[in-house]
């Protein structure tokens, strides 16, 4: 690799496209998919863990100094984003609650659920928990790194996943009890963000192994994970002991499979999607929920079937169009940038242009057998 191009081109991968695809699955998971079986809706829950995994992969560098710098910057940006989205959602909820004569009773329990459990108390904007959970998780990771405890992150990862299972889908099996009276602990910073972000670091540490795994093996793992989700749901229906609280073991397998596949597929050059992928997906995530509930409020009474069947798709498409328009503007650059990818080694568009202008060519690397069918093999 030449000196004036100190980036790894292998980090130009398909994760940018994956983030946009995951937003569609989040749409299905939150608002339903217009297909009669409900299978797609049930399987779409893997998208949230996959986002956390990708974040951990790009932010949590193998070198401690660089990792702490990235983590601190991630905390600052996520805090700004959370504050902005919080005010944005509050501003949307105030007129809706006034027009519908809704009231909000403040209590210590409500404050605890919002601050600690990441449960949003207002009718519009419950998806803010994702940003809040990510902020908390990176604060914890920064503290662990400050105390030089991140070297034990694999042990913590195992403990967190066990805790997530026994307080989540298996809480009915183990008869989970707690002083607060919760039958289970919903997805929050401790049971979703932190374990899956650390799982993303594990994938980064095992990057060379990911690059060697063939394409079809990732697909098989993804199918196995989906099958396990359906099996868990069947057991839930038959036994009534497993609880569905937004997470299944199969989601973890599906998330790792799809993230590993996207990470391991190199792209030759960058493009607008790669450069603005986090901005586009982030803006879609923020805008999709308010747009959907606006449709419910204004069209739910007159066109309930349309909103029920296609409301989520329309909200996704509308938010995607707005996100593409806004991704290069101040909101996109301030709250969702691709800095994680730049710091992880992927070049920016400017760096690509500079590299092409210098006409410095590197020696070709030996291609990796990814298991794809080459056109010459037909």
TABEL-V614332 format. One record per residue. N is the residue number from 1. RES is the residue in three letters. D_FIRST is the distance of its C-alpha to the first C-alpha in Angstrom with 1 decimal. Layout:
N_RES_D_FIRST ; N_RES_D_FIRST
//
This chain:
1_UNK_0.0 ; 2_UNK_3.8 ; 3_UNK_6.6 ; 4_UNK_8.6 ; 5_UNK_6.9 ; 6_UNK_7.1 ; 7_UNK_8.2 ; 8_UNK_8.2 ; 9_UNK_9.4 ; 10_UNK_11.6 ; 11_UNK_13.6 ; 12_UNK_14.8 ; 13_UNK_17.8 ; 14_UNK_21.5 ; 15_UNK_22.8 ; 16_UNK_23.6 ; 17_UNK_25.9 ; 18_UNK_27.2 ; 19_UNK_28.5 ; 20_UNK_30.5 ; 21_UNK_31.9 ; 22_UNK_32.8 ; 23_UNK_34.8 ; 24_UNK_37.0 ; 25_UNK_37.7 ; 26_UNK_38.6 ; 27_UNK_41.0 ; 28_UNK_42.6 ; 29_UNK_42.8 ; 30_UNK_44.4 ; 31_UNK_46.6 ; 32_UNK_47.0 ; 33_UNK_46.0 ; 34_UNK_48.5 ; 35_UNK_49.0 ; 36_UNK_52.1 ; 37_UNK_51.0 ; 38_UNK_49.1 ; 39_UNK_46.4 ; 40_UNK_43.5 ; 41_UNK_44.8 ; 42_UNK_45.0 ; 43_UNK_41.5 ; 44_UNK_39.8 ; 45_UNK_39.9 ; 46_UNK_36.6 ; 47_UNK_34.9 ; 48_UNK_35.6 ; 49_UNK_34.1 ; 50_UNK_31.0 ; 51_UNK_30.5 ; 52_UNK_30.9 ; 53_UNK_28.4 ; 54_UNK_25.7 ; 55_UNK_26.5 ; 56_UNK_26.2 ; 57_UNK_22.9 ; 58_UNK_21.2 ; 59_UNK_23.3 ; 60_UNK_23.7 ; 61_UNK_20.6 ; 62_UNK_20.5 ; 63_UNK_20.6 ; 64_UNK_24.2 ; 65_UNK_23.7 ; 66_UNK_21.2 ; 67_UNK_23.4 ; 68_UNK_26.5 ; 69_UNK_25.2 ; 70_UNK_24.2 ; 71_UNK_27.5 ; 72_UNK_29.5 ; 73_UNK_28.1 ; 74_UNK_28.7 ; 75_UNK_32.3 ; 76_UNK_33.0 ; 77_UNK_31.8 ; 78_UNK_33.6 ; 79_UNK_36.7 ; 80_UNK_36.8 ; 81_UNK_36.4 ; 82_UNK_39.1 ; 83_UNK_41.5 ; 84_UNK_41.1 ; 85_UNK_41.5 ; 86_UNK_44.4 ; 87_UNK_46.3 ; 88_UNK_45.5 ; 89_UNK_46.9 ; 90_UNK_49.9 ; 91_UNK_50.7 ; 92_UNK_50.7 ; 93_UNK_52.8 ; 94_UNK_55.5 ; 95_UNK_57.1 ; 96_UNK_56.7 ; 97_UNK_58.6 ; 98_UNK_61.2 ; 99_UNK_61.9 ; 100_UNK_62.2 ; 101_UNK_64.3 ; 102_UNK_61.8 ; 103_UNK_61.8 ; 104_UNK_59.5 ; 105_UNK_61.1 ; 106_UNK_59.1 ; 107_UNK_59.4 ; 108_UNK_57.8 ; 109_UNK_56.7 ; 110_UNK_55.1 ; 111_UNK_53.2 ; 112_UNK_52.1 ; 113_UNK_50.9 ; 114_UNK_48.9 ; 115_UNK_47.4 ; 116_UNK_46.9 ; 117_UNK_47.0 ; 118_UNK_45.1 ; 119_UNK_48.0 ; 120_UNK_48.5 ; 121_UNK_52.2 ; 122_UNK_52.4 ; 123_UNK_52.8 ; 124_UNK_49.7 ; 125_UNK_46.2 ; 126_UNK_46.2 ; 127_UNK_42.5 ; 128_UNK_41.8 ; 129_UNK_41.8 ; 130_UNK_38.2 ; 131_UNK_37.0 ; 132_UNK_39.5 ; 133_UNK_38.5 ; 134_UNK_34.8 ; 135_UNK_35.7 ; 136_UNK_37.9 ; 137_UNK_35.3 ; 138_UNK_32.6 ; 139_UNK_35.3 ; 140_UNK_36.1 ; 141_UNK_32.5 ; 142_UNK_32.1 ; 143_UNK_35.4 ; 144_UNK_34.3 ; 145_UNK_31.1 ; 146_UNK_33.2 ; 147_UNK_35.5 ; 148_UNK_32.6 ; 149_UNK_33.9 ; 150_UNK_30.8 ; 151_UNK_30.2 ; 152_UNK_33.2 ; 153_UNK_32.0 ; 154_UNK_32.3 ; 155_UNK_36.0 ; 156_UNK_36.5 ; 157_UNK_34.9 ; 158_UNK_37.4 ; 159_UNK_40.3 ; 160_UNK_39.5 ; 161_UNK_39.4 ; 162_UNK_42.7 ; 163_UNK_44.2 ; 164_UNK_43.0 ; 165_UNK_44.7 ; 166_UNK_48.0 ; 167_UNK_48.4 ; 168_UNK_47.3 ; 169_UNK_48.1 ; 170_UNK_49.8 ; 171_UNK_51.8 ; 172_UNK_54.9 ; 173_UNK_54.5 ; 174_UNK_54.4 ; 175_UNK_56.9 ; 176_UNK_54.6 ; 177_UNK_56.9 ; 178_UNK_56.1 ; 179_UNK_58.4 ; 180_UNK_57.2 ; 181_UNK_58.4 ; 182_UNK_55.2 ; 183_UNK_55.3 ; 184_UNK_51.5 ; 185_UNK_48.6 ; 186_UNK_46.8 ; 187_UNK_43.1 ; 188_UNK_42.0 ; 189_UNK_39.5 ; 190_UNK_40.5 ; 191_UNK_41.0 ; 192_UNK_38.1 ; 193_UNK_35.5 ; 194_UNK_35.0 ; 195_UNK_34.9 ; 196_UNK_32.6 ; 197_UNK_30.2 ; 198_UNK_30.0 ; 199_UNK_29.5 ; 200_UNK_26.4 ; 201_UNK_25.1 ; 202_UNK_26.0 ; 203_UNK_23.9 ; 204_UNK_20.9 ; 205_UNK_21.5 ; 206_UNK_21.8 ; 207_UNK_18.8 ; 208_UNK_17.7 ; 209_UNK_21.3 ; 210_UNK_21.5 ; 211_UNK_18.7 ; 212_UNK_20.8 ; 213_UNK_24.0 ; 214_UNK_25.3 ; 215_UNK_26.3 ; 216_UNK_30.0 ; 217_UNK_30.1 ; 218_UNK_29.1 ; 219_UNK_31.8 ; 220_UNK_34.4 ; 221_UNK_33.7 ; 222_UNK_34.2 ; 223_UNK_37.4 ; 224_UNK_38.6 ; 225_UNK_38.1 ; 226_UNK_40.0 ; 227_UNK_42.7 ; 228_UNK_43.0 ; 229_UNK_43.5 ; 230_UNK_46.3 ; 231_UNK_47.8 ; 232_UNK_47.9 ; 233_UNK_49.6 ; 234_UNK_52.2 ; 235_UNK_52.9 ; 236_UNK_53.2 ; 237_UNK_55.9 ; 238_UNK_57.7 ; 239_UNK_57.8 ; 240_UNK_57.5 ; 241_UNK_55.8 ; 242_UNK_52.2 ; 243_UNK_51.5 ; 244_UNK_49.2 ; 245_UNK_47.8 ; 246_UNK_44.7 ; 247_UNK_42.7 ; 248_UNK_42.7 ; 249_UNK_40.9 ; 250_UNK_39.6 ; 251_UNK_37.8 ; 252_UNK_35.5 ; 253_UNK_34.7 ; 254_UNK_34.2 ; 255_UNK_31.9 ; 256_UNK_29.6 ; 257_UNK_29.5 ; 258_UNK_28.7 ; 259_UNK_26.1 ; 260_UNK_24.4 ; 261_UNK_24.5 ; 262_UNK_23.1 ; 263_UNK_20.2 ; 264_UNK_19.3 ; 265_UNK_19.4 ; 266_UNK_16.0 ; 267_UNK_16.4 ; 268_UNK_14.4 ; 269_UNK_15.3 ; 270_UNK_17.3 ; 271_UNK_21.0 ; 272_UNK_24.1 ; 273_UNK_24.9 ; 274_UNK_21.5 ; 275_UNK_21.8 ; 276_UNK_25.4 ; 277_UNK_25.9 ; 278_UNK_27.1 ; 279_UNK_29.3 ; 280_UNK_30.9 ; 281_UNK_31.5 ; 282_UNK_32.8 ; 283_UNK_35.2 ; 284_UNK_36.4 ; 285_UNK_37.2 ; 286_UNK_39.2 ; 287_UNK_41.1 ; 288_UNK_41.9 ; 289_UNK_44.5 ; 290_UNK_46.6 ; 291_UNK_46.5 ; 292_UNK_47.8 ; 293_UNK_50.5 ; 294_UNK_51.5 ; 295_UNK_52.1 ; 296_UNK_54.1 ; 297_UNK_56.3 ; 298_UNK_57.0 ; 299_UNK_56.9 ; 300_UNK_57.6 ; 301_UNK_61.4 ; 302_UNK_61.7 ; 303_UNK_58.9 ; 304_UNK_58.3 ; 305_UNK_57.2 ; 306_UNK_54.5 ; 307_UNK_53.1 ; 308_UNK_53.3 ; 309_UNK_51.6 ; 310_UNK_49.2 ; 311_UNK_49.0 ; 312_UNK_45.8 ; 313_UNK_44.1 ; 314_UNK_45.4 ; 315_UNK_44.3 ; 316_UNK_40.7 ; 317_UNK_40.6 ; 318_UNK_42.1 ; 319_UNK_39.8 ; 320_UNK_36.8 ; 321_UNK_38.0 ; 322_UNK_38.6 ; 323_UNK_35.2 ; 324_UNK_33.4 ; 325_UNK_35.5 ; 326_UNK_35.0 ; 327_UNK_31.4 ; 328_UNK_30.2 ; 329_UNK_33.3 ; 330_UNK_34.1 ; 331_UNK_35.2 ; 332_UNK_31.9 ; 333_UNK_29.8 ; 334_UNK_32.0 ; 335_UNK_32.5 ; 336_UNK_29.7 ; 337_UNK_26.2 ; 338_UNK_22.8 ; 339_UNK_21.9 ; 340_UNK_21.4 ; 341_UNK_18.6 ; 342_UNK_17.0 ; 343_UNK_17.3 ; 344_UNK_16.2 ; 345_UNK_12.7 ; 346_UNK_13.5 ; 347_UNK_13.2 ; 348_UNK_16.7 ; 349_UNK_18.1 ; 350_UNK_18.0 ; 351_UNK_14.2 ; 352_UNK_13.9 ; 353_UNK_16.4 ; 354_UNK_14.8 ; 355_UNK_11.5 ; 356_UNK_13.8 ; 357_UNK_15.9 ; 358_UNK_13.5 ; 359_UNK_13.0 ; 360_UNK_9.6 ; 361_UNK_8.3 ; 362_UNK_5.5 ; 363_UNK_7.4 ; 364_UNK_9.4 ; 365_UNK_9.7 ; 366_UNK_13.3 ; 367_UNK_15.3 ; 368_UNK_17.2 ; 369_UNK_21.0 ; 370_UNK_22.0 ; 371_UNK_25.6 ; 372_UNK_25.8 ; 373_UNK_28.1 ; 374_UNK_26.4 ; 375_UNK_28.7 ; 376_UNK_28.9 ; 377_UNK_30.6 ; 378_UNK_33.6
//
